[in-house]
Amino acid sequence: MKIDGKAIAEQMLTDLAAKHIPATLAVISLSEDPASAEYIRQKQKAADRIGAKIIISDTLSDLDRFNSDPTIHGIIVQRPLPAGVGEYHVAAGKDVDGFEPHSPFDIPVAMAVWKLIESTGQMPKNFVVVGRGETAGAPIARYLEKRDCTTSIIHSKTPNPVSIMKQADCIISCVGKERAVTADAIKPGVILIGVGLWRDNEGKLRGDYNEEEIANIASYYTPTPGGVGPVNVACLMHNLVKAAEQKITAH
């Protein structure tokens, strides 16, 4: 069965909008990557939906000002970053992306994956994360382990990846390549969550597995688009509102 990420995200945004918490998000975008630009557009739409404000900058030198500005509740330095960008520090209380070591916020994509799994009404015993990138695979695996989930990670050097995948009750694929997960690598009843994205020759977004091939094998799966993406953005907005609420409580 297809998991409707758009519906889950819409409910989350409705709930956040009902709180009427004024919040401002600063986004520093240093790349001209089309995927990053689209992701920022999605953030803008979600922010509009909950009554939040977004400020967009194209220079890292604005970061210190954003860190110290009390009217800004959340800050994102949009990834992936271009080569040559040095170290930078987002104030922990504003790190709504959750990438700082001591951030009080969970990384939105990991939260999104968990919400999608919860929506199935099932709780898998064995999880497999395919890919260990710093923006998806690695933080998702850490999040699962923090929740005491039995988690295996598959990467390009992992021997016998298919045999590992076949043992999984839930596979979270974060590769971004065609057919990273194939029908012969999954067992009946598995939950498939597709995080990785790539574009076909027509420029359409595709996921790590062919949905037609796996639809009758998996008990639940996320589509591309309309799966992880909308919930990821909604989870970011959740963190933003939480940051704003904490600021209000502190005063």
Number of C-alpha atoms within 10 A of each C-alpha: 14 16 22 18 24 17 14 19 25 16 13 17 22 13 13 20 20 10 12 12 17 17 23 22 26 21 21 22 22 18 16 11 13 9 16 17 14 11 15 19 12 16 21 18 15 22 23 13 15 24 19 20 15 20 13 14 15 14 12 14 11 12 21 13 10 22 21 10 10 10 14 21 26 29 26 20 22 17 15 14 15 11 7 6 9 7 5 12 12 21 18 18 21 27 27 30 24 22 21 18 8 11 17 16 22 19 24 25 27 23 19 26 25 15 18 23 20 12 15 15 8 12 13 16 11 15 24 24 25 29 23 19 13 12 16 22 25 17 20 28 24 14 20 19 14 9 9 9 16 14 19 16 19 19 15 10 7 11 10 9 17 15 11 17 26 17 16 25 22 28 26 27 26 25 25 18 16 17 14 18 24 16 18 12 16 24 18 13 14 22 28 30 27 28 27 25 21 16 14 10 6 6 8 11 14 21 28 25 25 17 20 9 12 22 17 13 19 21 20 23 27 26 24 23 16 16 26 27 25 23 28 23 24 29 25 26 28 20 24 29 26 21 23 23 16 13 16 11 8 7 5
